[in-house]
Amino acid sequence: MDRMDEDVRIAFRNRLENSLSILNAQIERLRLRYSEMEAKSKEYFEKVVECLVNMDEERAKIYAEEIVEIKKLAEIVKKSQLLLLQVKIRLETIVEITEVIGLIVPLTSLLTEVEDELKPIAPEIVQNLHELSICIEEFTATTIYNKLEPVKYGELSKEAEKILLEAQRNAVEIVKNKFPDIPTLNENEIKIYAYISKNGGEIDLKKCSEELKLDVKEIKSILASLEEKGLIEVEGA
């Protein structure tokens, strides 16, 4: 009997380790997808600024609207990535300590949440996650699981809900910090930004003041505004 228990534990551990390999691959794919979205958002951001400088507000609006959509998708991808990381950590714990198999129950709720959100944007990932969910459900029906103390499902559901909410908050904060806000520029800000762009990213305050007929103090204020909007970086500020 003891030998049978040991064989079951070994088989169980092997299946968990295989699931971890699948999970690591999905996390990496989501990381790459997020990086692509971040790069595309920055590219469109520069297009928005370029269009504003050229007084082409219609095209600027098109790029700006696309940035908004990319940010929405990026939040979903980042949230999914964080949730899968949580699942990965949980599985790693169970691999090390098979006695805590009860910890595996909330994982199916998390994977289902990720599957639903990723269907429209990463269907190729969803199939693998679905297979992982089935695998986890089979884990809970093993001999090892049935011998354990029954787990209160209500408590685990609350835990899963807590993880979901935390992942959502973290995803929103990460995307907010990584994806630039769409800039709005007044006439003088456009003039100064265009002047800087034309001069290779440099500005001579006195010369700029003479050419654009703006006070040096006003130019400094505009430079501060452009820096705050993430359009320039003032050295020695």
C-alpha positions, 0 to 999 in steps of 0.5 A, a space after each residue: 500500500 505504501 509503495 502504491 502511495 509512493 508511485 502515485 506521488 511520483 506520478 502526481 509530481 511528474 504531472 505537476 512539473 509538466 504543467 509548470 513547463 506549459 505554464 512557463 511557456 504561456 507566461 513568456 508568450 504573454 510577456 512578449 505580447 505585452 512588450 509588443 503592445 508597449 512598443 506599438 503604443 510608443 510608436 503611435 505616441 510619436 505619431 500623435 506628436 508628429 501630427 500635432 506639430 504638423 497641425 494634422 489633428 484628424 490623423 493625431 486623433 486616429 493614432 490617439 484612439 488606437 493607443 487607447 485600445 492598445 492600453 485596454 488590451 495591454 491591461 488584459 494581457 498584464 492581468 493574465 500574466 500576473 494571474 498565471 504567475 500566481 498559478 505558477 508559484 502555487 504549483 511550485 509550492 505543491 511540487 515541493 510539498 505535495 501535502 498541500 494539494 488543497 492549495 490547487 483548488 482555486 487555480 481552476 477559477 484563475 485559469 478560467 478567468 484568464 481563458 475568458 479574457 484572452 479568447 479575443 486577443 490570444 486564442 492560441 494561448 487559450 487552448 493550452 490553458 484549457 488543457 492545463 485546467 483539465 489537468 488540474 481538475 484531474 489532480 483533485 480526483 487523485 488518490 492523494 487528494 481523496 485522502 486529504 482533509 476536505 477543503 472548504 471551497 467557499 474560503 478558496 473561492 474568496 482567495 481566488 477572488 482576492 487574487 483576481 482583484 489584486 492582479 487587476 489593480 496591479 495590471 492597471 497600475 503597471 500599464 498606467 506607468 508604462 503607457 504614455 498619456 496622449 498629449 494635448 499641446 497648445 500653440 506655443 508648445 507645438 512651436 517649441 517642440 517643433 523647434 527642438 525637433 528641427 534642431 536635433 533635440 537641442 535648444 538655445 533659449 536666447 536664439 529660440 526667443 528671438 526666432 519665435 518671439 517668445 519670452 525666455 521665461 515663457 519658453 522655460 515654462 513651456 519646456 517644463 510642460 513638455 517634459 511633464 507630458 513626457 515629450 522631452 527630457 531637459 538635461 540638468 533640470 
